[in-house]
Amino acid sequence: MSDFHSLKVNAVQQLTSNAVAISFAIPDTLKDVFAFSAGQYITINKEIDGVTLRRAYSISTVPGSGKITVGVKKVTDGTFSVYANSKIRVGDVLELMPPEGRFVFEPSNTEKHVGAFVAGSGITPVMSIAETVLKSHLNSTFTLVYGNQSADETMFLKEIEALQKQYGDRIFVQHVFSRVNEEGSLFGRIDGSTVTYIVKNKRKDIAFDAFYLCGPEEMIDLVSEKLQEAGITKDKIHFELFTTSNTVDTMAEDLDGKTQVAVVVDDENFTFAMDKKMLILDAVLKENIDAPYSCQGGVCSSCIARVTEGKAEMIKNQILTDGEIEEGLILTCQAHPTTATIKVDFDDV
């Protein structure tokens, strides 16, 4: 299931003092494997100092461009992000899982008016979505509200300016800087007043078909609430977390005993017993079963599986819909088994 492929780095671009864009050459034999939709991500597998790391990074390039580029922002006390910003060079080979993810825009033959509120490295998937929207129809528009500390810390700033030059008034960009006050930008952070200013003032004549929100959980929750107050229906609001608040696993305290687990991965069947206090993905990996995973924090969607027998409960969920949960889907990195037996199918998703 964890189907990684060796891909060569063919470009490394310094975006800011703390962020790089890494591009990969896709050989003809893997063109179909690495085909993607705007907004999807890839997972990179890398061993650093004897520790195997998996990290998910969104693709910034557009589908059909023949290349995959990801933006990596250096994280304080990070491991792979520090390595990526200081060590990766053209010609290096990294292990990549094929693209996946649900935070996507699928182009159609009709014009679309799409907006996005993003902060920091949350711009990465939105770069792909923005250009895809603009290319999809001559009358489509894109509205971008982008929060950063300053212009110097703004990832893909030159690429955004190039889109403005290419598409003119079909793309509207509002920068929001928290540490500098620059002409044409808003000062502070993206908040409720920012949403009102855009939807009710600057872009009041736009009938939005969709909004894409990407960044910290707090920003996403606030913007989503304000958009709904402004009349944007919930089904038009799509989001992807780049960071999430820490959740205390109080559920584990109330669980006792063991569960007999049956797991299906790549048409192979595995059985083992696990403590109910453990998370299902942790238990699966402990058994050396090659199940798919990436962030292990409930942010991506790599570890989704279907419970076909028994029950499980998640300590948090910001990805699956109520309907999907009713159908038995779970984030295995967030789920405890709650019955004496459970069957988890990673293939049936």
N, C-alpha and C positions, 0 to 999 in steps of 0.2 A: 504493500500500500504506500509506504514512504518511498516513492519512485523518484530518486534523485538522479540528475544527469550532470556530467562534467561540462561546464561551459567556460570559455575563455573570456577574460576581461579585454575589451578592445578599446575602451576609453575611460579615463577618469578626469572629471571636471570639478574644479574647486568652485562651489557655489557661493559659500561664505567662508569666514575664517573657521567655522565650526561645522561645515556640511559639505559633502561631496556628492556628485552624481556619478554612478558607476554603470557603464553600459556593457552589455554582453553580446558577443557574436553568436547568432543562432545558425548552426549548420543546416543545410538543406534537408538532411535526414530527420531533423527535429522541428521543422517549421510547423507541422500540424500539432505536435505535442505542446509547443509553446505558443500556439495561437491563444489570444486572450480578448476579453471584452474590456472596454474603458472602465477603469476603476478597480480592476482586480490586482492581486498581489502575488508575489512569488516568495517562497521560503528558502532561505540560504542555510546550508549546513556547513559548519566549519569547526574544526578542532583547534583550540587555542590553549596552549600550555597544558595539554593533556586532557582538556575538558571539551566535550562535544557540545556545541551551541547550535540552536536553531532560532533564526530570527526572520520575521515576516516583514517585507518591504513592498510598498505599493509601486506599481509601474506608472511612470510619468509619460511614457511615449504612447502614441496612438496606435490602435490596432491596424495592421496592414503596413506599418512603417518598416517592417523587417528587422526591428531591433527592440531590445528590452533595456530600459534604463530605470534605475531606482535611485532615489535620493536618500542619503543616510546622514542624519544629524547626530553629532557627537553628544552623548549623554553623560552627565557627570557620574563618575564611578561605573560607567558602562564598560563592557568588555568588547563585544564585536563592533560597536559603533566607534570606539576609540581605535581599534585595529583598522577598520575600514577607512577612517580619516587619516591614518598615519602610515599604514603599511601596504595597502593594496596598490598594485601597479599594473599597467597594461601588460598583458601576457600571462598574468596569474590565472589559475584555474580554480573555480569554486563549484561546489555542488549545489544545484538548484532543483527545487521541486516545481513541476509545471504550475502555471497560473491557476488561481482559484479565488473565491470570494464572491459575495453577494451585493456589494456596494457598487452597482454597475449602471451604466447608461447604455441602452441598446438603441441605435439610430433607426429611424423610420423614414418614410417618404413624405411625412408631414412636418411642417415647421414646429419647432419646440422653443419655449422660452424657459430657460433654466437658470436658477440662482444657486449660489454656494456661499456658505459662511465657514471659513477655515482659519485655523491658527497654527503658526509654526510649520512643522513638517507635515501637518495635515494637508498641505497644498499638493503633495505628491500625486495621489490618485486623481485629484481635481484637475491637474494639468492635462491628463489624458481625457477626462470627461469634457472639459471646456473645449478643447480642440475638436473632439469628436462631434459635439453639439454643433459647433460653428461650421464644420465640414458637411454635416448631414443634410442641410437645407439652406438655400440662399437667404431665407427670411428668418432663420433661427437666431436667437440672441442668447447671450450668456452674461450673467451679472455675478461678479466676484467681490466678496468682502473678505479681506485678508488681514489678519492680525499678526503683528510682530513687534519686537522691541524697537527696531529701527530699520531703515532701508538697507543698511549694511548687513543686517541679520536676516534679510528676506530671501529665502530660497527661491530659485527660478525667476528672479526679478527681471533679468534680461529676456528670458523666454516669454514672460508675460507682456513685456513691452513690445516684443516682436509680434505677438498675437494682436495687440492693439493697433500696431501699424498695418498689419495685414487685413484685419477685419473691421477697422474703423469703429463706427458707432454701434455695430452689432455686439461689441463686447464693452461692458462697463466695469471698471475696476475701482474699488474704494479701499485704499490702504488705511489701516488703523495701527498707529504706533504708540507703544506704551511708555517710551523713554525719551522721545524727541517730538517736537512739534514742527511738522513740515507743511509747507503750503500745499493745499489740496488733500491732505490726509486728515483723519480724525485722531484726536489725542486720547489715549487711554486704552481700554480693552474692549473687545466686542461685548456689548451688554444689551439690555432691553431697549435702550434709547437708540442704539445703532440699528437694531432691527426695524424699529418704527421709522427712523430716518430714511432707510432704504426703501421699505415697502410702501410707506404712506407718503413719501416725499419724492426722493430722487427717481424711483422707478414705479411710481404710482399708476402709470398708464400701461404697465406690463401685466398681462394675465399669465401668471407663472404656472407652468405645467409640473414643475418639480423643483425641490430644493435638496441640495446635498450638503450635509454638515460633517465636518471632519476635524477632530482635535480633542482637547480634554473633555472629560465627561461633564464637568460643571458647565462649560460653555455650550455643549450640545443640548443639555437639558434646558438651559435658559432660552436659547435661540428657538428650540422646538416649541416651547411654551408660548413665546411671544409671537411666533409665526401663526400658531393656531388661534391666538387671540385676535390676530389680524385677519382671520378668515381663511387661512390656508389649511386645508383638510389634512389629517394625519397621514393618509395614504400617499400624499405628495411629498412627504418629508422622509428623506433617507439619511442614515447617519452611519459613520464608522468611527470607533474610538481609537485614538492613538495612545491615550493614557486613560486609566480608569482609577477610581477611588478604591482604596483598600477595603475589603470586606472581611469582617471577622467571621470565621466559620463556627458560628454558635450551634449549627445543626449537628456537628460531630459530637458535641457534648451529650446529646440526648440519644445517641445511637449506640446500641450494644449488640454483641454477637457477630456472627459471620454470615456471609452470603456465598452460596455456590454459584459461580459465574460461568456462563457459556459465552464465548466471544467468536464472532465471525469476522475474519479479515482476509480479503483476497481469496474468497472461497475456501479458506482453511478454517477449521474449527478447533477451538482451544477451550479447556475447562480448568478451573482452579477455584480455590476458596480464598476469600478476602475479608478483612475486617470492615465492617460497615462504616467505621470512622474514617477509612481511607476514601479518597476520591477515585472514581472508576479508572480514569486515565492513569493515575499513579500506579494503581494495582496492575493494570495491563502492561505498562512499561516495565514494572518490576519483574514480570514474568517473561521479559525479553520478547514480547510480541510486537511485531513491527506495525503498530497502529499509527495512523496519521496524527500529527500534532505540530504546533508551531509555538504560539505565544505562551500557552499554559496559564493564561490569566483571564480567559473569557473575553478577549478582545477580538481575536480573529475567529474564523469558523472552521479551521482545519480538522478539529477533533469531533465534529458532529457525528453522532451515530443514532440508530433507532433501537429503542427498547421493544422487543417483540414478545417477551414474557417477563412477568414481574413488574416492579416499579422502582423508579429512582426520582430523587428530588434534587434540584439545583440550588446552590447557595446564592447564586445570582445569575441573571440572564439579561443581556442587552442586545441579543442578536436574533433569537428565535421568536417567531410570532406565536400568539396564543393558539392559532390553528395548527401550527407545526408541533407545538408541545402536545396538543390533544392527539396528534397522529403518532406520538411516541418519540419524537426527536429530542435529543438532549445534547448539551455540551458536556462531553465526558470529563473535561478538566474541572468542571464545576459541580459534578453530580455524585451523590452518595446513593448506594443501593439501599432500599428500605424494606425489601422483602427477603425471605429466606433463600430464594433462587431468583436469578435474573438472566435473561439472554440479551446480549448487546450485539447489534449487527452494524459494522462500520461500512459494509458494502451497500446497504439498502438506504441510501440517502440521495 
